[in-house]
């Protein structure tokens, strides 16, 4: 998935003649804290809610000084690059431009999260394992081989690292709800299982709490 396929048609960029009040109104409408400023097809910059509040909201945004550089993604950039930019600059949306840096639109944080939530790795039933290991021992191929040896598959994985440590956490989601045999195999190969989350057990726990609440209310 690339940036241009996630562009929103609803969020209209600001012109330099638009006022801060108009920008704040649009931000409220779309639950965002940033908006692009565009002159014809040229992306001039990205204005934040804080930028507007630091100036006279009745003035045109073209007269404001912007607090950040001109962050943007290219239309062919992968969604991982969008995530990196949104996290690095603490943005609620990221402008997208073509190869000539003409403005194409924006991708909002909400749209990006929705995209990931609808992918099979999130929506397909399964369980989650968190493995802790040293950085030099990490091998996704080895981890996948162990999971597959138990007739299961890795749906997704990501790594959490700490610059001050030689250890890392590897979080994997597998397409099985009963993962006792998988956990036993990891332990047999001396993997440290930091945490496990079984979807069926979680749903069952929620159902038990719901039933208890209904029983209490019917007393």
C-alpha positions as CSV (number, residue, x, y, z in Angstrom):
1,X,0.0,0.0,0.0
2,X,1.3,3.4,-1.0
3,X,0.5,7.0,0.1
4,X,-1.5,8.1,-2.9
5,X,-4.1,5.3,-2.4
6,X,-4.9,6.6,1.1
7,X,-5.4,10.3,0.2
8,X,-8.5,11.9,1.7
9,X,-10.8,13.9,-0.6
10,X,-12.6,15.6,2.3
11,X,-9.8,17.6,3.8
12,X,-9.3,20.8,1.8
13,X,-6.0,22.6,2.0
14,X,-5.8,26.2,3.2
15,X,-5.0,29.1,1.0
16,X,-2.7,31.9,2.2
17,X,-5.7,34.2,2.3
18,X,-7.7,31.9,4.7
19,X,-7.8,33.1,8.3
20,X,-6.8,31.3,11.4
21,X,-10.4,31.2,12.5
22,X,-11.3,29.3,9.3
23,X,-8.4,27.0,9.8
24,X,-9.5,26.2,13.4
25,X,-13.0,25.6,12.3
26,X,-11.9,23.1,9.7
27,X,-9.6,21.4,12.3
28,X,-12.6,21.0,14.6
29,X,-14.7,19.5,11.8
30,X,-12.2,16.8,11.0
31,X,-10.7,16.3,14.5
32,X,-7.2,17.2,13.4
33,X,-4.5,19.6,14.6
34,X,-2.7,20.3,11.3
35,X,-3.6,21.6,7.8
36,X,-1.5,22.1,4.7
37,X,-1.2,25.6,3.1
38,X,-1.2,25.4,-0.7
39,X,-0.6,28.0,-3.3
40,X,-2.0,26.7,-6.6
41,X,-0.3,23.2,-6.7
42,X,2.7,24.2,-4.5
43,X,2.8,23.0,-0.9
44,X,4.0,26.0,1.2
45,X,3.9,24.3,4.5
46,X,2.0,22.7,7.3
47,X,0.3,24.8,9.9
48,X,-0.5,23.5,13.4
49,X,-3.2,24.5,15.9
50,X,-0.5,25.9,18.1
51,X,0.8,28.1,15.3
52,X,-2.7,29.7,15.0
53,X,-3.1,30.2,18.7
54,X,0.2,32.0,18.8
55,X,-1.0,34.6,16.3
56,X,-4.2,36.7,15.7
57,X,-6.8,34.1,14.5
58,X,-8.5,36.8,12.5
59,X,-5.4,37.3,10.3
60,X,-4.6,35.4,7.1
61,X,-2.5,32.3,7.7
62,X,-0.1,33.5,5.0
63,X,1.2,36.1,7.5
64,X,2.0,33.4,10.1
65,X,5.4,32.0,10.9
66,X,5.2,28.2,10.9
67,X,6.8,26.2,13.7
68,X,7.9,23.2,11.7
69,X,9.7,22.4,8.5
70,X,7.8,21.4,5.4
71,X,7.1,17.7,6.1
72,X,5.6,15.7,3.3
73,X,5.4,12.2,1.7
74,X,5.7,11.2,-1.9
75,X,2.8,9.6,-3.6
76,X,4.7,6.3,-4.1
77,X,6.0,6.2,-0.5
78,X,5.0,3.0,1.5
79,X,2.6,3.3,4.4
80,X,5.6,2.6,6.8
81,X,7.2,5.9,5.6
82,X,3.9,7.7,6.4
83,X,3.9,6.2,9.9
84,X,7.5,7.3,10.4
85,X,6.8,10.9,9.4
86,X,3.6,11.1,11.5
87,X,5.5,9.8,14.5
88,X,8.6,11.9,14.0
89,X,6.7,15.2,13.7
90,X,3.8,14.3,16.0
91,X,1.3,15.0,13.2
92,X,-2.4,14.2,12.7
93,X,-2.0,14.2,8.9
94,X,0.8,14.3,6.3
95,X,0.7,16.1,3.0
96,X,1.4,14.0,-0.1
97,X,3.1,15.4,-3.3
98,X,4.0,13.9,-6.6
99,X,7.5,13.6,-8.1
100,X,7.5,17.3,-9.1
101,X,6.4,18.1,-5.5
102,X,2.9,19.2,-6.7
103,X,0.4,18.8,-3.9
104,X,-1.9,15.8,-4.2
105,X,-3.7,15.7,-0.9
106,X,-3.3,14.5,2.7
107,X,-3.3,11.2,4.5
108,X,-4.7,11.5,8.0
109,X,-3.5,9.5,11.0
110,X,-7.1,8.2,11.4
111,X,-7.1,6.8,7.8
112,X,-3.7,5.1,8.3
113,X,-4.8,3.4,11.6
114,X,-8.1,2.3,9.9
115,X,-6.0,0.8,7.1
116,X,-3.9,-1.3,9.5
117,X,-7.0,-2.3,11.5
118,X,-8.6,-3.7,8.4
119,X,-5.7,-5.8,7.3
120,X,-5.8,-9.6,7.9
121,X,-3.0,-9.5,10.4
122,X,-5.2,-7.4,12.7
123,X,-8.7,-8.7,11.8
124,X,-8.0,-12.4,11.5
125,X,-8.5,-14.4,14.8
126,X,-5.3,-15.5,16.5
127,X,-3.0,-15.0,19.4
128,X,-0.1,-12.8,20.2
129,X,3.3,-13.7,21.7
130,X,6.0,-11.4,22.9
131,X,9.5,-12.9,22.9
132,X,12.5,-11.2,24.6
133,X,16.0,-11.9,23.3
134,X,19.3,-10.4,22.6
135,X,19.7,-8.5,19.3
136,X,22.3,-10.9,18.0
137,X,20.0,-13.9,18.5
138,X,17.1,-12.4,16.5
139,X,16.1,-14.3,13.4
140,X,12.6,-13.9,12.0
141,X,13.2,-17.0,9.8
142,X,13.9,-19.1,12.9
143,X,10.9,-17.8,14.7
144,X,8.6,-18.5,11.7
145,X,10.1,-22.0,11.4
146,X,9.2,-22.8,15.0
147,X,5.6,-21.5,14.6
148,X,5.2,-23.4,11.3
149,X,6.5,-26.6,12.9
150,X,3.3,-26.5,15.0
151,X,1.1,-26.2,11.9
152,X,0.6,-22.4,12.4
153,X,1.7,-19.3,10.6
154,X,3.0,-15.8,11.6
155,X,0.5,-13.2,10.5
156,X,2.5,-10.2,11.5
157,X,5.5,-9.2,13.6
158,X,7.3,-6.1,14.8
159,X,10.3,-5.4,17.0
160,X,10.6,-3.0,19.9
161,X,14.2,-1.9,20.8
162,X,15.9,0.2,23.3
163,X,19.0,2.1,22.4
164,X,20.4,1.6,25.9
165,X,20.0,-2.1,25.8
166,X,21.2,-5.1,23.8
167,X,17.8,-6.8,24.3
168,X,14.7,-6.5,22.2
169,X,11.1,-7.6,22.2
170,X,9.7,-9.4,19.2
171,X,5.9,-9.3,19.0
172,X,4.3,-11.9,16.7
173,X,0.7,-12.7,15.9
174,X,-0.1,-16.3,14.9
175,X,-3.2,-17.7,13.3
176,X,-4.0,-20.0,16.2
177,X,-6.0,-19.4,19.3
178,X,-4.7,-22.4,21.2
179,X,-1.0,-21.7,21.4
180,X,0.2,-23.9,24.2
181,X,2.1,-26.2,21.9
182,X,3.7,-23.2,20.2
183,X,4.8,-21.7,23.5
184,X,6.2,-25.1,24.6
185,X,8.2,-25.3,21.5
186,X,9.7,-21.8,21.9
187,X,10.6,-22.7,25.5
188,X,12.2,-25.9,24.3
189,X,14.5,-23.8,22.1
190,X,15.3,-21.5,25.1
191,X,13.2,-18.5,24.0
192,X,12.1,-16.2,26.7
193,X,8.3,-15.7,26.4
194,X,7.7,-12.3,28.0
195,X,3.9,-12.2,27.4
196,X,1.1,-14.0,25.6
197,X,-2.4,-12.8,24.7
198,X,-5.1,-15.3,23.6
199,X,-8.0,-13.6,21.7
200,X,-10.6,-16.3,22.6
201,X,-9.7,-16.1,26.3
202,X,-9.9,-12.3,26.1
203,X,-13.4,-12.4,24.4
204,X,-14.5,-15.0,26.9
205,X,-13.4,-12.8,29.8
206,X,-15.4,-9.8,28.4
207,X,-18.5,-12.0,28.0
208,X,-18.2,-13.2,31.7
209,X,-18.0,-9.5,32.8
210,X,-20.9,-8.6,30.7
211,X,-23.0,-11.5,32.1
212,X,-22.1,-10.6,35.6
213,X,-23.2,-7.0,35.0
214,X,-26.5,-8.1,33.5
215,X,-27.1,-10.4,36.4
216,X,-26.3,-7.6,38.9
217,X,-28.7,-5.2,37.1
218,X,-31.5,-7.7,37.2
219,X,-31.2,-8.2,40.9
